[in-house]
Every structure is written in C-alpha cells, then in structure tokens.
C-alpha cells in the first residue's frame, strides 16, 4: 500500500504565496514522475506541473513563471512553491506519483487533495 500525504494549503490574498508538500510512504520501491494537478470549482481536473526523476519539468502555461516544482527523492517528497497567486488559482490541489511498489506493480497514486483559496 502507498499513501500520499499533502500539506500547505490555505487561504491567501492575491499576490501572496503558498508552499505545498506531498510525501509518499508505504511499500515503495521507486518513484518515477511526480506531479501536481488542480480542480477549480465547477471545472475538470487539470495538470499543473510534473517532474521526472531526472529533473525535467513541464508547466501549464497558466502557472509558468509563478509556480516552481521540486522534489526530494530521499524523502519521496514533492513540493510546489506558488508565488504571485491569483484568484484563478483557487482550486483543490492534488499530488500524484507514479510508483513501482515492492510487489512490482507500477501505477499512479493520488493524494487526498488540499484546498487553496486566493481571495481578498
């Protein structure tokens, strides 16, 4: 069993910053890609950014230049630094990890989601 535990969400004013964390634990052999998704109110889930084990990243145009993803492979943790936040960034944010378990299975796992609200 693999679990992803998120933290760092909250309420901020426009222009503010938040740092999200997501730590994977359990029967993990290795992790390939890790990613952040978000789901705004009334909309579908969308990819925000992902990072592979080699360090390559890919950002959605809407967050490019404002958000930064990083990972600590030793801790099986991924971070999302969010700066210059806008009301349009309001969403439930989910982390995702492609995990090879100790049993040999390979699939994606999801965190429980954390609410980010940007409002005056």
C-alpha angles and dihedrals in degrees: 000000000000126000131192116204119195132196141166105067123132148117120308137166122248109281093029130119139235134182118212124199131195123186123192121210140166133058096359125158097171142334124224115180125012123192148174122228129180137199117204118206110287094002138099125265113270136190114254101179141327135201129197127213092262091059102253114143138195124195133195111247091241093064102030111129093015105060127054127193123203136166140205106210093190090059096036087233133138126196135200118202109198119194133173090023119201132200087251089065090068107120146110106277120213130190122214133193132189102221135189104207125211088255090060100253120137122204145120124276127199134214121228094255131249127226120240116187122184111190143133 
